[in-house]
């Protein structure tokens, strides 16, 4: 399902983050640049994420899996 839908961080709709100054920011107060960084656009830690809203994908009714034995 990763190839079809991507990572959960790609589908973040909103997040509350505590920044370095101790402020709790939501999507509106942090701005789109910081939200983009939280979703994987940056390579560093920008704060502590408390809750976040993620757009979920529906799982298919049947899944295909396989087991590969290695010797």
For each residue, the residues with C-beta under 8 A, 3 or more apart:
1: 4 5 57 59
2: 5 6 7
3:
4: 1 57
5: 1 2 10 11 57
6: 2 10 11
7: 2 10 11 40
8: 11 12 54
9: 12 38 39 40
10: 5 6 7 39 40
11: 5 6 7 8 54 55 56 57
12: 8 9 15 35 38 39 52 53 54 55
13: 27 52 53 54 55
14: 26 27 52 53
15: 12 26 27 30 35 38 49 50 51 52 53
16: 24 25 26 49 50 51 52
17: 24 25 30 34 38 46 47 48 49 50
18: 22 23 24 25 47 48 50
19: 22 23 25 30 46 47
20: 47
21:
22: 18 19
23: 18 19
24: 16 17 18 50
25: 16 17 18 19 29 30 34 47
26: 14 15 16 29 30
27: 13 14 15 30 35
28:
29: 25 26
30: 15 17 19 25 26 27 34 35
31: 34 35
32: 35 36
33: 36 37
34: 17 25 30 31 37 38 46
35: 12 15 27 30 31 32 38 39
36: 32 33 39 41 42
37: 33 34 41 42 46
38: 9 12 15 17 34 35 42 46 49
39: 9 10 12 35 36
40: 7 9 10
41: 36 37
42: 36 37 38 46
43:
44:
45:
46: 17 19 34 37 38 42
47: 17 18 19 20 25
48: 17 18
49: 15 16 17 38 52
50: 15 16 17 18 24
51: 15 16
52: 12 13 14 15 16 49
53: 12 13 14 15
54: 8 11 12 13
55: 11 12 13
56: 11
57: 1 4 5 11
58:
59: 1 63
60: 63
61:
62:
63: 59 60
64:
65:
66:
67:
68:
69:
70:
71:
